[in-house]
Amino acid sequence: MIGFLFFLFGVLVTLGMCAMAAVSDFKGFRIPNIVSVVIIIAFVLAFGITSLTGQREFIFGTYTSHGAAALIVLVVTAIMFCLKQLGAGDSKFATAVALWVGLSGLAAFLFYMAMAGGVIAGLSLILKKWKPLKNPPAESWLAKAQEGYPSVPYGIAIALGALASFVYTGYFSPDKWQSMFVGVG
């Protein structure tokens, strides 16, 4: 039971941090470092406690799977940062989320994140062309998009990718939750 509670708490904290990152990125193209730190701590606690209670294998992959997913995303996004294609906050945020999804959920995370990013980029082009908002909040994505600023708040896409991949990996599956109890009993 305690492992399940730590897992569920970790998922909810992570999704809360994802929402915080999305809002912050939307308002000013900035994702605070604390978001990534809290997501990583939530994962370590959930993974560690479920390991100690014998429930890890019912919900998570191996530690190497989760670590490898984070490392892959870190390397790719660090290169993108060096090429000025992605912000440092986006890189850290995506890496922290990848730690949660592991290799088994990485493709889903990247797919849904890319789809959401494409939609946001499309909205940016629409805002740039038609400028439908008279007084968008200063320094927000809406204002920058209407000015023709060539960036999108990718933290929104990362957060949506996280939510979709959490569903894909079964983090909200009652069957997986039940197996955590039946398998330990």
Secondary structure as UniProt FT lines:
FT   HELIX           2..28
FT   HELIX           33..52
FT   TURN            53..54
FT   HELIX           56..59
FT   HELIX           63..82
FT   TURN            83..84
FT   HELIX           88..130
FT   TURN            138..139
FT   HELIX           141..147
FT   HELIX           154..168
FT   TURN            169..172
FT   HELIX           174..184
//
